[in-house]
């Protein structure tokens, strides 16, 4: 239907006849001459229709934005005063000779060049939203990212293998999406949270280097970097240590950023132990562009009169830490109150602070309602450890270590954004040496910090039963600008070790056999040492494109309530379908509460 794409029309085609197809981006009538900006997937070209072409001109007078046209015409130079160097086609225009309307368009529910359109409206009319330049760029960038990753891995000897979408429910940290079976009444498939077990079985099968652009499903609470269905680059290898795997993955991400952004990332990526990351930043995914760090004060606060500090300092699971804000003394009372309300979302009951007016005056140069509770030596230690300077502000967190870490790490990120402290550029990081387990005080049970198939450090295998709190794993996470873009580990390849890990997690032998019997069985037949990693494709693309939400790099995403406004999914199904699946609803569905 066409000879060229709109965005490919340039000076090499001067005086040539072209046939173009696309959408009317804009239409302008300038004193009897009509200008049409015609848009297709490759760009925009200006078409000029003048009264000399009577039939084409009459049709051009009737068209509107987003009409679909087929235009034949001759390429010519634009007049010098109308050249647009910002466009690839800005040196030329097409003199329209014949026009054909392939389809009309009603008035759009929103304008494609309009900023601040309600996201719900954008998602309802996603096919229109995707016509916008920014969305076209995002989706095309996503294609380039996936193509580059796939090419790198193929060149490195990895082969792409598909794993099942319909599988069995296994505990992997989030709720499964269940699919009822018609042929096996009362039984269910589960959609995979990841291909974890299958890729380990592929290592047992001897493929050694596997990858897959995998669709994964998790029924969990959503936020900007989560979706109920998402895409990950899944990778597994055999006969490689964690250092070998990390080197290959670094090279892959460096190649990706060079190809897509022409950015050179550090070589090698820095590494940081989990314990150090939590101590300095309160999180295992620190943004190293942010210069702010937490300062440990638990040891000096154990004997102060101020119980808000002394009680968590003395508790085995407590922490007292400080966060110095350079020039933060300029913060208003309202700004401090806003930050106090912010940390409350993370369980903090308050946000104590000290304004540092003049360090040289000691206590007299400080301003805070808590100073009267703190001895001089403690005040001096706070100033020394925080490296406070005149005009600074010091915030304090005092509670359980989890609350302090969560609240101060989030505050650290927010303050850095608010006060323009983030450095430019890209800061990758490996976080390594994770604990194997975390303790849940409510249920009084241990759970795997990564997943139950992560191998312990060889020196810690004997600690599994005796001291799980001090058992460390062979796990590694790749962080980029404060976002975890990849997580992986060396896996357990010996059956007896896997069984011991299940026991620590409270998974009895009968339950382990029921849920993971096929994996345990496979480990008896020459399972090789193996390990791997999975990268969040959506997160990587959102970072590369500068989008705050992964919804803006997914063609048809769900809302934060896990519904699709475009199709109205999830939706009610009729009784006949339910009967075929041997399902009966326990209570009537409130149609007003349905996703549609």
C-alpha positions, 0 to 999 in steps of 0.5 A: 500500500505504500512505497516508503515510511513517513519518517524515511522521506528525506533529501535523497528522494527529491523529485521522486513519487512516493506513496505514504500511509499513516495517521493525521497528526495535525492539519493546518489550513494556511490561506488556501494551502492545507498542511498535513503532518502525516505520522506512522511508526517511523516518524512524521512528514509534512504533506502540502495540498494546494488548490491545483489538485482540486480533488485532493484539496477538497478531501483535505478540507474534510479530514481531521486528526487521527484519520487514516490516510493513503497519500501519493505525491512528489518529494520536494525541498521545503522553503528555507524559512520553513525548514525544521532541523528537529525532524528527520524529515524537516528538510523536505515535504511531500506535494500531495497529488492524491489522497485516500481516506482509509478510515475516519476517526471520532474525536479522541477521549484525550489529545495525544499531545496533552500532558497530565492525562488521567492514568485511568483514562490512558489505560482504558484507551491504551491503544490510543495512549500507545500512539503517543511518541513517548509510548512508541519510544518506550515500546521500541526501546523495550524491543531493543533491550530484549533483542540486545540481551538475547543476542548477548546470551546466544553469543555466550553459548546460552540456549533459549528454552521455554518452560511451562506456564501451567504448573503446580503450586509451590511456595515461592514467597507470594500468592499463586494465581490458580487455574482450575482444571476441568479434566481433574475436578477439584484440582488446580494448576498454578501460573509460575511465579518464576521458572526456578525449579524447571531451570534447575531441572534443565541443569540436571538434564545437562543443557548447562547454559539456559535462558528465557524471556519468561512471563511470571505471575504473582498475586501480590500487592502492587506498586510502581515497580510491580505488576501481577504479570511481568517479564523476567530474563531468566538465566541458569548455568552449570559448573560456574561459581558465583564470580563467573556468573556475576562477570558474565552478567556484568558484561551483559548489562554493560553491553546493553547500556552501551548499545541502547544509551551509548553509556559506559558502565564501570568495570568491574561493578563494585560489591558490598556485603549485605550487612554493610549495606543495611548498616550504612543505608538501611536497605539491601538496594542502596542508591549510590548516587545518594551521598546520605548515609546512616550513622550507628548510635545504638552503642552510645544510647544504651544508658541515656535517660531518654527511653525512646533511645535507650530501650531500642538501643538495649533490645536485641532486635533494636537500633538507634541510627542518625541521618545527617542532612547537609544544610538541613537546618534550613528546613521549616517546621512544616517540612520536618512535620511532613517528613515525620508523617512520611516515616510514620508510614513505615512504622516509626512513631516519630522523628527526633532531630537536632539542628546544628547551628554552630558545631564549635559551640558544642551543646550551645550551638545546637537546637533540639527538644531532646538535647536535655536528655543527652549527656555531653559525651553522647552529644559529642559522639553524635556530632563526630560520627555524623561529621556534622557541620554548621547548618546541618540537621540530624534526624534520628530513628529509634525502634526495631532494626526493621522499622529504623532501616525501612523508615530512614532508608526511605527518608534518605531517598526522599530527602535526597530527591527533595534537596537535589542531592542525587548525583547524575549518571548510573551507579551499579552495585552487587550486594552479596553475602546475604543471610540465608534466613530471616526470622518471623517473630509473629509466627516464630519461624524462619523463612528464606531471604531469597528462596529455599533453593539458594545454597549456603556458603560452604563454610556455613553448611554445618550452621544450618541446623545449629545457628540459622541466624548466622548462616550466609548464602551464596546469593547476589543481587544487582542494583542499579540506581537504587533498584534491584534489577536482578537477583540470583544465587548458586543453588543447592545441588545435593539432596541432603543439603536441600532437605536440611534447608527445608527442615530449617524452614519448617517444611516436614519431609512429607510436605517436602516430598509432596511439593518438591519431590520431583526436585529432590528426586532429580538431585539424586541423579548426578545434579551438577553444581549450578546457579543463575539469576533473573533480571526484571525486564520491565524495571530495566526498561523503565530505568533506561527510558526514565519512566517512574512506573513500569506500567509505562514500558508495558504495552497493556499493563494492569492497574495498581488494583490488578485490573485491566481497564481496557478489557474489563478483566477480571470479570464475572463468568457465567454459571455454565463455565463454573459448572464445567470447572466444578466450581460454585461461588460461596457468596454472590458477586457484587457487580459494583465491586468487579474490575469492570 
